C-alpha cells in the first residue's frame, strides 16, 4: 500500500452531518484507494448510519483541494476514534493556487475541456509510429529502424443536439509507469475541442465501445480536465492538469478476452478495426445503444470470459432475449401479420375454409361450437403474436442483418429451447463448443452489423455459410 496524498485539514461528511479532521492519509493498493484518519467527534457515527457512504473534503500537503466520494467505513476504533475508509467512488484533485487566465470565460468545471483520460484493461498493438531522429556533434545519425510503433490515432463522429462540433480526434498511447492506456483528446490541428460536459454525455458509451472492441472490460482510472494541462519530464512524459479525477477501481491483472476483433496481434488489423469502428460506427453505436441497451449486452459478452462454457451459454441466451425484447419495444415497423392480408384472406383462408366446410355437419354433431372456433382460429393464422419469444428473436436477428439460415434457425427453434427447458445445448463437448461460438458470434455480429462495420472479424465458427 502506497501513501498517495496527505490531507492536512478538512472534514468527513454524510448528508448534513460533518466531522472535522486534522489529518488523513490517502493510500492506494492495486488501484483501490483508502483513507485513514482520526475523528474529532466521538459521536459522529452515532449521528449517522455507518452502513452508508461518506465523503471527505480537505486540503492536501501541496495545497490542492481534495474531494473523495464513496467512502465506506471498514474499521473504527472507539478508544482513539481512528477510522479507516475504503473508497468506492472517486477522488477529485483541484489546483486552485494558480490564478485562472482572465481571457477564459468558463464559469465552472463542466465548461472546461477534457484533455485526456487513462484506462486500464485495453490490450492493443499500436498501429502508428513515431520517428526518432538522433544527432551526434550537431549532425544527424542515419540509422535504419529509427521509429517505433507507440500510438494509434483515431477520428470519430458523434452527433448530439447539444454539440457545436461533431468530429473529434484522439490518440492512444501507453503510460509506461503502469502500462495503462492514455487517450489524448487534444488535437492542435482541429478547431473542434471536446468540452468536459459534452464528454460526460457519451463517456459510458465510449468505455462500453472500447470494452466491446477489446473483448473484455475496460475501466476508467483518470480524467485530466480543468483550465490547464501540463506535461512533466523528458522522454517519457507524465500528464498533470488543473483538475484530475481519479477513480478507485481494482486494477486488472489477469485479462481473458475475446479476440473477435483482433487488435492485439497485427498492426494492420488494429488500424482497420479502430478506424472503421470509430469513424463509421461510434455515432450509430451511441444512438442505437440508447434503444437496445448495448452496454448491458456487452457486459454479458465480457462477463463470460472467466466462467465455464455452460454458464457462458445461458448468460448469452438471456442477453439475446433481452436485446430482442428491447428491439420489439422500440420498433415502430414490426409487421403484425406473417404475409399480406390480401394473399391470406382472398386465397389461403378461403381455400382452407372450402376444404373443411364439407365436414361441417359432422363437426356440428360432435360439438356445436367447434365450427365457429375453427373459423376463429383460421382467421388468426396470419397474425404475428409479438409477445412470443421466437417471433421476437427472429424480428431482431432480421433487423440486425443476421442471415436466417439453417444454423440460425436451429439456434432459435431448437438449441435455445433445449437450453432453457432441459439445461443443455449440445450432445457432446464439440457440439456444445460449436453452439457457444455460434451464439457468441451472432451477438457480436448484431452490434457490428447495426453500426455498419465491414472490417476484419476473427471467427471460430462460420454460422453464415
C-alpha positions as CSV (number, residue, x, y, z in Angstrom):
1,X,0.0,0.0,0.0
2,X,1.4,3.4,-1.1
3,X,0.6,6.7,0.5
4,X,-0.5,9.0,-2.3
5,X,-1.8,12.1,-0.5
6,X,-1.7,13.7,2.9
7,X,-4.7,15.7,3.9
8,X,-3.7,18.4,6.5
9,X,-7.2,19.7,7.2
10,X,-10.8,19.0,6.2
11,X,-13.9,17.2,7.3
12,X,-15.8,13.9,6.8
13,X,-19.5,14.3,5.9
14,X,-22.7,12.3,5.5
15,X,-25.8,14.2,4.4
16,X,-26.0,17.2,6.7
17,X,-23.6,15.8,9.4
18,X,-20.0,16.7,9.4
19,X,-16.9,15.8,11.5
20,X,-13.7,17.9,11.4
21,X,-10.4,16.1,10.8
22,X,-6.9,17.4,11.4
23,X,-5.1,14.9,9.4
24,X,-5.7,12.0,7.0
25,X,-3.7,9.6,4.8
26,X,-4.9,8.6,1.4
27,X,-3.3,5.3,0.2
28,X,-3.6,3.2,-2.9
29,X,-3.2,-0.5,-3.3
30,X,-3.8,-2.3,-6.7
31,X,-5.9,0.6,-7.9
32,X,-8.2,0.9,-4.9
33,X,-7.9,4.0,-2.6
34,X,-8.4,4.1,1.2
35,X,-8.4,6.8,3.8
36,X,-7.1,6.6,7.4
37,X,-7.9,9.4,9.8
38,X,-8.9,10.3,13.4
39,X,-12.3,11.7,14.1
40,X,-12.5,14.8,16.3
41,X,-16.1,14.0,17.4
42,X,-16.7,10.6,19.1
43,X,-20.4,10.9,18.5
44,X,-20.2,11.3,14.7
45,X,-21.0,7.7,13.8
46,X,-23.9,7.7,16.4
47,X,-25.4,10.6,14.4
48,X,-25.0,8.8,11.1
49,X,-25.8,5.4,9.8
50,X,-22.3,4.0,9.1
51,X,-23.7,1.5,6.6
52,X,-23.9,4.4,4.1
53,X,-21.2,6.2,2.1
54,X,-19.3,9.2,3.4
55,X,-17.3,11.8,1.6
56,X,-14.1,13.8,2.5
57,X,-13.3,17.4,1.7
58,X,-10.0,18.9,2.5
59,X,-6.6,20.4,1.6
60,X,-3.6,18.3,0.7
61,X,0.0,18.9,1.8
62,X,0.7,20.5,-1.6
63,X,-2.2,22.9,-1.3
64,X,-4.6,21.1,-3.6
65,X,-8.3,20.9,-2.9
66,X,-9.3,17.3,-2.5
67,X,-12.7,15.7,-2.5
68,X,-13.3,12.0,-2.1
69,X,-16.6,10.3,-2.6
70,X,-18.0,6.8,-2.0
71,X,-16.1,6.2,1.3
72,X,-17.3,3.2,3.3
73,X,-16.1,2.8,6.9
74,X,-14.3,-0.5,7.1
75,X,-12.8,-0.1,10.6
76,X,-13.4,2.1,13.6
77,X,-11.6,2.0,17.0
78,X,-13.5,3.8,19.7
79,X,-10.8,4.3,22.2
80,X,-8.8,6.6,19.9
81,X,-11.5,7.4,17.3
82,X,-9.4,6.0,14.5
83,X,-11.4,5.3,11.3
84,X,-10.5,3.6,8.1
85,X,-12.5,4.0,4.9
86,X,-12.4,2.2,1.6
87,X,-13.2,4.3,-1.5
88,X,-15.8,3.0,-3.9
89,X,-16.1,6.3,-5.7
90,X,-13.5,8.8,-7.0
91,X,-11.0,11.4,-5.9
92,X,-11.1,14.9,-7.3
93,X,-7.8,16.9,-7.0
94,X,-8.0,20.5,-7.9
95,X,-5.2,23.1,-8.1
96,X,-6.7,26.4,-7.2
97,X,-3.4,28.0,-6.2
98,X,-2.8,29.4,-9.7
99,X,-4.9,32.3,-11.0
100,X,-7.1,31.5,-13.9
101,X,-6.3,33.5,-17.1
102,X,-8.7,36.3,-17.5
103,X,-9.4,35.6,-21.1
104,X,-11.1,32.3,-20.1
105,X,-14.8,32.9,-19.8
106,X,-15.8,29.5,-18.4
107,X,-17.5,29.6,-15.1
108,X,-17.4,26.1,-13.8
109,X,-15.7,22.7,-14.2
110,X,-18.3,21.4,-16.7
111,X,-17.2,24.2,-19.1
112,X,-13.6,23.1,-19.1
113,X,-12.1,20.9,-21.7
114,X,-11.4,17.2,-21.3
115,X,-7.7,16.8,-22.3
116,X,-7.1,13.1,-21.7
117,X,-8.3,10.0,-19.8
118,X,-6.4,6.9,-18.6
119,X,-8.0,3.5,-18.9
120,X,-7.0,0.0,-17.6
121,X,-7.5,-3.3,-19.4
122,X,-7.2,-2.4,-23.1
123,X,-4.8,-4.8,-24.9
124,X,-3.6,-3.2,-28.1
125,X,-0.9,-3.5,-30.7
126,X,-0.3,0.2,-31.8
127,X,-0.7,0.8,-35.5
128,X,1.1,4.2,-35.8
129,X,4.7,5.0,-35.5
130,X,6.9,7.9,-34.2
131,X,10.2,8.7,-36.0
132,X,13.2,9.2,-33.7
133,X,16.0,11.4,-35.1
134,X,19.4,11.1,-33.3
135,X,22.2,13.7,-33.5
136,X,25.8,13.5,-32.7
137,X,28.1,16.6,-32.6
138,X,25.3,18.5,-34.4
139,X,24.9,16.0,-37.3
140,X,22.0,13.7,-37.7
141,X,22.8,10.0,-37.5
142,X,21.4,7.9,-40.4
143,X,20.1,4.8,-38.8
144,X,17.7,2.1,-40.0
145,X,14.7,1.5,-37.9
146,X,14.7,4.9,-36.3
147,X,11.0,4.6,-35.5
148,X,8.7,2.8,-33.0
149,X,5.1,1.9,-33.1
150,X,3.9,3.7,-30.0
151,X,0.4,5.1,-30.7
152,X,-2.8,4.8,-32.6
153,X,-4.7,7.9,-33.9
154,X,-8.4,7.8,-34.3
155,X,-11.1,10.2,-35.6
156,X,-14.7,9.8,-34.7
157,X,-18.1,11.4,-35.2
158,X,-20.8,11.8,-32.7
159,X,-24.0,13.8,-33.4
160,X,-25.7,15.4,-30.4
161,X,-28.2,18.2,-30.2
162,X,-26.0,20.0,-27.6
163,X,-22.7,19.8,-29.5
164,X,-21.5,22.5,-31.8
165,X,-18.8,20.2,-33.2
166,X,-19.4,16.6,-34.1
167,X,-15.9,15.3,-35.1
168,X,-13.1,14.7,-32.7
169,X,-9.7,13.1,-32.7
170,X,-7.9,11.0,-30.0
171,X,-4.5,9.4,-29.7
172,X,-3.9,6.2,-27.8
173,X,-0.5,5.8,-26.1
174,X,0.8,3.7,-23.3
175,X,1.6,5.0,-19.8
176,X,5.0,3.4,-19.2
177,X,4.7,3.8,-15.4
178,X,1.7,1.4,-15.1
179,X,1.0,0.0,-18.6
180,X,-2.4,1.7,-18.7
181,X,-3.6,3.4,-21.9
182,X,-3.7,7.2,-22.2
183,X,-6.4,8.6,-24.6
184,X,-5.4,12.2,-25.5
185,X,-8.3,14.3,-27.0
186,X,-6.0,17.3,-27.7
187,X,-5.7,18.0,-31.4
188,X,-3.9,21.2,-32.3
189,X,-4.9,20.8,-36.0
190,X,-8.6,20.7,-35.2
191,X,-11.0,23.5,-34.3
192,X,-13.2,21.0,-32.5
193,X,-12.2,20.8,-28.8
194,X,-14.1,18.5,-26.6
195,X,-15.8,20.1,-23.6
196,X,-15.8,18.1,-20.3
197,X,-19.6,18.5,-20.0
198,X,-20.1,17.1,-23.6
199,X,-17.6,14.2,-22.9
200,X,-19.7,13.2,-19.9
201,X,-22.7,12.7,-22.2
202,X,-21.0,9.8,-24.0
203,X,-18.4,8.7,-21.5
204,X,-20.2,5.5,-20.6
205,X,-20.8,4.6,-24.2
206,X,-17.2,5.2,-25.0
207,X,-16.0,2.9,-22.3
208,X,-18.5,0.3,-23.4
209,X,-17.5,0.6,-27.0
210,X,-13.8,0.2,-26.1
211,X,-14.7,-2.9,-24.0
212,X,-16.5,-4.4,-26.9
213,X,-13.6,-3.8,-29.2
214,X,-11.2,-5.2,-26.6
215,X,-13.3,-8.3,-26.0
216,X,-13.0,-7.7,-22.2
217,X,-13.8,-5.0,-19.7
218,X,-12.1,-1.6,-19.9
219,X,-12.2,0.6,-16.8
220,X,-11.7,4.3,-16.3
221,X,-8.8,5.3,-14.0
222,X,-8.2,9.1,-14.6
223,X,-9.6,12.2,-16.2
224,X,-7.5,15.3,-16.9
225,X,-9.6,18.4,-17.1
226,X,-9.8,21.9,-15.7
227,X,-8.4,25.1,-17.3
228,X,-4.9,23.9,-17.9
229,X,-2.9,20.7,-18.6
230,X,0.9,20.3,-18.3
231,X,3.5,17.7,-19.2
232,X,6.4,16.9,-17.0
233,X,9.7,15.0,-17.6
234,X,11.9,14.3,-20.5
235,X,11.3,11.4,-22.9
236,X,8.6,9.5,-21.1
237,X,6.4,12.4,-20.0
238,X,3.6,12.4,-17.4
239,X,0.5,14.5,-17.6
240,X,-1.0,16.8,-15.0
241,X,-3.9,19.1,-15.1
242,X,-5.7,21.8,-13.0
243,X,-8.4,19.2,-12.1
244,X,-7.7,15.5,-12.1
245,X,-10.4,12.9,-11.3
246,X,-9.0,9.5,-10.1
247,X,-11.4,6.5,-10.0
248,X,-11.0,3.9,-7.3
249,X,-11.2,0.7,-9.3
250,X,-9.3,-2.6,-8.7
251,X,-6.6,-2.8,-11.3
252,X,-7.0,-5.5,-14.0
253,X,-4.1,-8.0,-13.6
254,X,-5.5,-11.0,-15.4
255,X,-7.0,-10.3,-18.8
256,X,-9.0,-13.1,-20.5
257,X,-10.6,-11.6,-23.6
258,X,-12.2,-12.4,-26.9
259,X,-10.1,-11.7,-30.0
260,X,-13.1,-11.5,-32.3
261,X,-11.9,-8.0,-33.2
262,X,-8.1,-8.6,-33.4
263,X,-6.4,-5.5,-32.0
264,X,-3.5,-7.2,-30.3
265,X,-2.0,-9.4,-33.0
266,X,-1.2,-7.4,-36.1
267,X,-0.8,-3.6,-36.6
268,X,-2.8,-3.7,-39.8
269,X,-5.8,-5.3,-38.1
270,X,-5.6,-2.8,-35.3
271,X,-5.7,0.1,-37.7
272,X,-8.6,-1.4,-39.7
273,X,-10.6,-2.3,-36.6
274,X,-10.2,1.1,-34.8
275,X,-10.6,3.3,-37.9
276,X,-13.7,1.5,-39.1
277,X,-15.3,1.0,-35.7
278,X,-14.9,4.6,-34.6
279,X,-15.1,6.6,-37.9
280,X,-18.0,4.6,-39.3
281,X,-19.7,3.2,-36.2
282,X,-19.4,5.1,-33.0
283,X,-22.2,7.6,-33.7
284,X,-24.6,4.7,-34.6
285,X,-23.4,2.8,-31.5
286,X,-24.2,5.7,-29.3
287,X,-27.7,6.3,-30.7
288,X,-28.8,2.7,-31.2
289,X,-27.4,1.8,-27.8
290,X,-29.9,4.1,-26.1
291,X,-32.7,2.0,-27.6
292,X,-31.2,-1.5,-27.4
293,X,-29.1,-1.2,-24.3
294,X,-25.8,-2.2,-25.9
295,X,-24.0,-1.6,-22.6
296,X,-25.9,-4.5,-21.0
297,X,-25.3,-6.8,-23.9
298,X,-21.5,-6.0,-24.0
299,X,-21.3,-6.6,-20.2
300,X,-22.9,-10.0,-20.8
301,X,-20.4,-10.8,-23.5
302,X,-17.4,-9.8,-21.5
303,X,-18.6,-11.4,-18.2
304,X,-18.4,-14.8,-19.8
305,X,-14.6,-14.7,-20.2
306,X,-13.9,-16.1,-16.8
307,X,-16.6,-18.8,-16.3
308,X,-17.3,-22.3,-17.7
309,X,-18.9,-22.7,-21.1
310,X,-22.3,-23.8,-19.7
311,X,-22.7,-20.6,-17.7
312,X,-21.5,-18.6,-20.7
313,X,-24.1,-20.0,-22.9
314,X,-27.0,-19.4,-20.5
315,X,-25.9,-15.8,-19.9
316,X,-25.7,-15.1,-23.7
317,X,-29.1,-16.7,-24.4
318,X,-30.6,-14.4,-21.8
319,X,-28.8,-11.5,-23.4
320,X,-30.2,-12.4,-26.8
321,X,-33.7,-12.5,-25.5
322,X,-33.3,-9.2,-23.6
323,X,-31.9,-7.3,-26.6
324,X,-34.7,-8.8,-28.8
325,X,-37.3,-7.6,-26.3
326,X,-35.7,-4.1,-26.3
327,X,-35.9,-4.0,-30.1
328,X,-39.6,-5.0,-30.0
329,X,-40.4,-2.3,-27.5
330,X,-38.7,0.4,-29.6
331,X,-39.8,-0.9,-33.0
332,X,-42.5,1.0,-34.9
333,X,-42.4,-1.0,-38.1
334,X,-42.6,-4.6,-36.8
335,X,-45.3,-6.3,-39.0
336,X,-48.4,-7.6,-37.4
337,X,-49.0,-10.3,-40.0
338,X,-46.9,-13.1,-41.4
339,X,-47.9,-12.4,-45.0
340,X,-50.1,-9.8,-46.8
341,X,-53.7,-9.7,-45.8
342,X,-54.8,-9.8,-49.4
343,X,-52.9,-13.1,-50.1
344,X,-54.1,-14.7,-46.9
345,X,-57.8,-13.7,-46.9
346,X,-58.5,-14.0,-50.6
347,X,-56.6,-17.1,-51.4
348,X,-55.3,-19.2,-48.4
349,X,-58.1,-18.6,-45.9
350,X,-60.8,-19.2,-48.5
351,X,-59.2,-22.4,-49.6
352,X,-58.8,-23.8,-46.0
353,X,-62.5,-23.0,-45.2
354,X,-63.6,-24.5,-48.5
355,X,-61.7,-27.7,-47.7
356,X,-63.1,-28.3,-44.2
357,X,-66.6,-27.0,-45.0
358,X,-67.6,-30.4,-46.4
359,X,-67.2,-31.7,-42.8
360,X,-69.3,-29.0,-41.1
361,X,-72.3,-31.3,-40.5
362,X,-70.1,-34.0,-38.8
363,X,-68.3,-31.3,-36.8
364,X,-71.6,-29.9,-35.6
365,X,-72.8,-33.3,-34.5
366,X,-69.8,-33.7,-32.2
367,X,-69.6,-30.2,-30.9
368,X,-72.0,-27.4,-31.9
369,X,-69.5,-24.6,-31.0
370,X,-66.5,-26.2,-32.7
371,X,-67.2,-24.8,-36.2
372,X,-67.1,-21.1,-35.0
373,X,-63.9,-21.9,-33.0
374,X,-62.3,-23.4,-36.1
375,X,-63.2,-20.3,-38.2
376,X,-61.8,-18.0,-35.5
377,X,-58.5,-19.9,-35.3
378,X,-58.2,-20.0,-39.1
379,X,-58.7,-16.2,-39.2
380,X,-55.9,-15.8,-36.7
381,X,-53.4,-18.0,-38.5
382,X,-51.8,-15.0,-40.2
383,X,-51.5,-13.0,-37.0
384,X,-47.9,-12.4,-35.7
385,X,-48.1,-12.7,-31.9
386,X,-45.5,-10.1,-30.9
387,X,-45.2,-11.5,-27.4
388,X,-43.8,-14.9,-28.5
389,X,-40.1,-15.3,-27.8
390,X,-39.4,-17.0,-31.2
391,X,-41.0,-14.1,-33.1
392,X,-39.1,-11.5,-31.1
393,X,-35.8,-13.3,-31.8
394,X,-36.4,-13.6,-35.5
395,X,-37.5,-10.0,-35.7
396,X,-34.4,-8.7,-34.0
397,X,-32.0,-11.0,-35.9
398,X,-33.5,-10.0,-39.2
399,X,-33.2,-6.3,-38.1
400,X,-29.6,-6.9,-37.3
401,X,-28.9,-8.4,-40.7
402,X,-28.2,-11.9,-39.5
403,X,-28.8,-14.4,-42.2
404,X,-31.8,-16.6,-41.2
405,X,-30.2,-19.8,-42.5
406,X,-30.4,-23.3,-41.0
407,X,-27.8,-22.7,-38.4
408,X,-29.6,-19.6,-37.1
409,X,-33.0,-21.3,-37.2
410,X,-31.5,-24.2,-35.3
411,X,-30.3,-21.8,-32.6
412,X,-33.7,-20.1,-32.3
413,X,-36.0,-23.1,-32.7
414,X,-34.0,-26.0,-31.1
415,X,-30.9,-25.1,-29.2
416,X,-32.5,-22.2,-27.2
417,X,-35.5,-24.3,-26.2
418,X,-33.4,-27.3,-25.1
419,X,-31.1,-24.9,-23.1
420,X,-34.0,-23.2,-21.4
421,X,-36.1,-26.3,-20.7
422,X,-33.5,-29.1,-20.4
423,X,-30.4,-27.2,-19.3
424,X,-28.2,-28.4,-22.2
425,X,-27.1,-27.1,-25.6
426,X,-25.3,-30.0,-27.3
427,X,-24.9,-33.7,-27.3
428,X,-21.1,-33.6,-26.7
429,X,-18.3,-31.2,-25.9
430,X,-17.6,-30.4,-29.6
431,X,-21.2,-29.6,-30.3
432,X,-21.5,-27.5,-27.2
433,X,-18.4,-25.5,-28.1
434,X,-19.7,-25.0,-31.6
435,X,-23.1,-23.8,-30.4
436,X,-21.5,-21.5,-27.9
437,X,-19.3,-19.9,-30.5
438,X,-22.2,-19.6,-32.8
439,X,-24.3,-17.7,-30.2
440,X,-21.3,-15.5,-29.2
441,X,-20.5,-14.6,-32.8
442,X,-24.1,-13.9,-33.7
443,X,-24.4,-11.4,-30.7
444,X,-21.2,-9.7,-31.7
445,X,-22.3,-9.5,-35.3
446,X,-25.6,-8.0,-34.3
447,X,-23.8,-5.0,-32.9
448,X,-21.2,-4.9,-35.8
449,X,-23.9,-5.1,-38.5
450,X,-26.1,-2.5,-36.9
451,X,-23.2,0.1,-36.8
452,X,-22.2,-0.8,-40.4
453,X,-18.8,-2.3,-39.5
454,X,-17.4,-4.1,-42.5
455,X,-13.9,-4.9,-41.3
456,X,-12.0,-8.0,-40.1
457,X,-13.7,-10.5,-37.7
458,X,-11.9,-13.5,-36.2
459,X,-14.4,-16.3,-36.2
460,X,-14.1,-19.7,-34.6
461,X,-17.3,-20.9,-36.3
462,X,-18.8,-19.7,-39.6
463,X,-22.5,-19.9,-39.0
464,X,-23.5,-17.8,-42.1
465,X,-22.2,-20.3,-44.7
